[in-house]
Amino acid sequence: MRRGISQTLWIIVAAIVIMVTALVVLTIFGAGITPVTNLTSAKSSCVAQFEISCVATGTNTPPGWTASTLKLPDGSVTSCSKLTTCECTSTPIGTSGINKYTSSCT
């Protein structure tokens, strides 16, 4: 009787570990390749991603900026860094040492 319960418990624990591992992997790599309807939509998505990253962190390259994650209608896969050129600039606010970050994309 104990051996049966022990084996059942072991199977349940193993299943939970496998499920948690799968969820972690899906969370890490879940974004994958994002299909877009046209080049303008892809560029708009990239500009929005850059603006949010610039204002929030003040960095010039958001995470995944150079990764080929956008699938264009012609079937090709490209990255935001190839679609648009963006720059994050900082402007001091008074003498407090705090900067305001703004982005510009072309």
Beta strands, then each sheet from edge to edge (+ up, - down):
strand 1: 34-35
strand 2: 70-71
strand 3: 77-78
strand 4: 86-93
strand 5: 98-105
sheet 1: 1+ 2+ 3-
sheet 2: 4+ 5-
end
